[in-house]
Amino acid sequence: MTKDAEIKTVRKFKVALDVLTLTPEEYRDPMSLIAGTLRKGIVVPTVSSA
């Protein structure tokens, strides 16, 4: 579902993206650490393997 939008964004802005797809239930789950971080609008840091 997000594949085309992700490809277009990468091509347009020349940035790498990691898309996290959550169901509405996963996003609303108060016990979900990743959803809680996303709700706060905090950028999730990544570790480069390169």
C-alpha positions as CSV (number, residue, x, y, z in Angstrom):
1,M,0.0,0.0,0.0
2,T,2.8,2.4,0.7
3,K,5.3,1.1,-1.9
4,D,4.5,3.6,-4.7
5,A,4.5,6.6,-2.3
6,E,7.8,5.5,-0.7
7,I,9.4,5.1,-4.1
8,K,8.2,8.5,-5.3
9,T,9.5,10.2,-2.1
10,V,12.9,8.5,-2.3
11,R,13.3,9.6,-5.9
12,K,12.0,13.1,-5.3
13,F,14.0,14.0,-2.2
14,K,16.9,11.5,-2.6
15,V,16.6,10.3,1.0
16,A,16.3,6.8,2.4
17,L,13.2,5.9,4.3
18,D,12.1,3.1,6.6
19,V,8.4,2.9,6.5
20,L,6.6,1.4,9.5
21,T,3.2,0.2,8.7
22,L,0.8,-0.2,11.6
23,T,-2.8,-1.1,11.8
24,P,-5.0,1.4,13.6
25,E,-5.2,-1.0,16.6
26,E,-1.3,-1.2,16.8
27,Y,-1.1,2.6,16.5
28,R,-3.6,3.2,19.3
29,D,-2.1,0.5,21.6
30,P,-0.8,2.3,24.7
31,M,1.7,-0.5,25.3
32,S,3.3,-0.2,21.9
33,L,6.7,1.6,22.3
34,I,7.1,2.4,18.6
35,A,3.6,3.7,18.2
36,G,4.0,5.8,21.3
37,T,7.2,7.3,19.9
38,L,5.5,8.0,16.6
39,R,2.5,9.6,18.3
40,K,4.9,12.0,20.0
41,G,6.4,13.0,16.6
42,I,9.9,11.9,17.6
43,V,12.2,10.7,14.8
44,V,13.2,7.1,15.4
45,P,17.0,6.9,15.1
46,T,18.4,4.2,12.8
47,V,21.8,2.5,12.7
48,S,23.5,2.3,9.4
49,S,25.0,-1.0,8.4
50,A,27.4,0.7,6.0
